[in-house]
């Protein structure tokens, strides 16, 4: 649970995000619209390219992970990401993320968070 314990300072680390979601580098690459090799490079070098779009997407995914950890915990978040949801037309949150709809998944998590009474 590295993300939940880390203070929000600087850029999120791609490997921490990927591991919290339970994703392979290949799947994380699809989510980020880059190759698995690029994800590996980012993780090994502990840095991202200067592309503002990629940084913004990673920050949104980190927000998704933080909220997902609050709602489902470290063991439940990877299950949530792989579970088809009626509200997503029976797609999984991962499929929505791969299609670029990270914000839609955040909206679903936010409504579940509110429903839990937090």
LUMNU-349353 format. One record per residue (C-alpha): residue in one letter; x, y, z. Coordinates in steps of 0.2 Angstrom, whole numbers, plus 5000, padded with zeros to 4 digits. Last residue first. Example, Ala and Ser with C-alpha at 12.3 -4.5 7.8 and 13.67 -1.06 7.14 Angstrom:
<pts>
S506849955036A506249785039
</pts>
This chain:
<pts>
X491350435022X489550365022X489950215011X488750284997X489950434996X491450314992X490350214980X489950384971X491750434971X492250264964X491050274950X491650454946X493450404946X493050264934X492250394922X493750504924X494950364919X493950354902X495450344890X494950184882X496250084892X495450164908X493750104902X494349924899X495149934916X493549984924X492749824917X491449834903X489749774907X488949934899X490050044912X488650054925X488349874923X490049844929X491349704923X492549664937X494449684933X494749854941X493649804956X494749644959X496349744959X495549874971X494949734983X496649684991X497349854994X495749925001X494049934992X493350114995X494850205002X496050104991X494950144976X495050334980X496950334981X497050224965X495850334955X496850494961X498450404955X497650364938X497250554937X499050594941X499650474928X498450544915X499150724919X500950664917X500550584901X499750734894X501150844900X502450754890X504050784899X504550604900X504250514916X505550474930X506050344942X507350274929X506850094931X504950124933X504950244918X505950124907X504849984911X503350084907X504150134891X504549954887X502649904890X502250024876X501350194878X499550244878X499450264898X498150134900X498850024887X500550034894X499849984911X499149834903X500849784896X501749834912X500649704921X499249774932X498749734950X498049914952X499149944967X500649874957X500349994943X500250144954X501850104964X502750064947X502150234939X502850334954X501750484957X502550654954X503050774967X502350764985X500750684991X501450595006X501650415004X500650285015X499150265003X500350254988X501450124995X500050005000
</pts>
